[in-house]
């Protein structure tokens, strides 16, 4: 009986910057991690949350200067299968008076 070797889990060192913060968020994720999980972890780290006051505040991820529109895709789908590191940004979007 042939032994099937498990594919090693590929971890990616993710760094996320957020303009007002003095330090970056850093954590390793597997390629199959959904981007919404990473966005949520980064928001928790930076102490921000999507919210609706008089204005609407929403925090999105950007990769290579482009807004990540679908946070239901995986990290691997965004960056490809072989990178060992990824740098993203958490960006605040404010929509005025959206009550």
HELIX and SHEET records of a PDB file:
HELIX    1   1 UNK A   35  UNK A   46  1                                  12    
HELIX    2   2 UNK A   75  UNK A   79  1                                   5    
SHEET    1   A 5 UNK A  25  UNK A  30  0                                        
SHEET    2   A 5 UNK A  11  UNK A  18 -1                                        
SHEET    3   A 5 UNK A  85  UNK A  95  1                                        
SHEET    4   A 5 UNK A  56  UNK A  63 -1                                        
SHEET    5   A 5 UNK A  51  UNK A  52 -1                                        
SHEET    1   B 5 UNK A  25  UNK A  30  0                                        
SHEET    2   B 5 UNK A  11  UNK A  18 -1                                        
SHEET    3   B 5 UNK A  85  UNK A  95  1                                        
SHEET    4   B 5 UNK A  56  UNK A  63 -1                                        
SHEET    5   B 5 UNK A  66  UNK A  67 -1                                        
END                                                                             
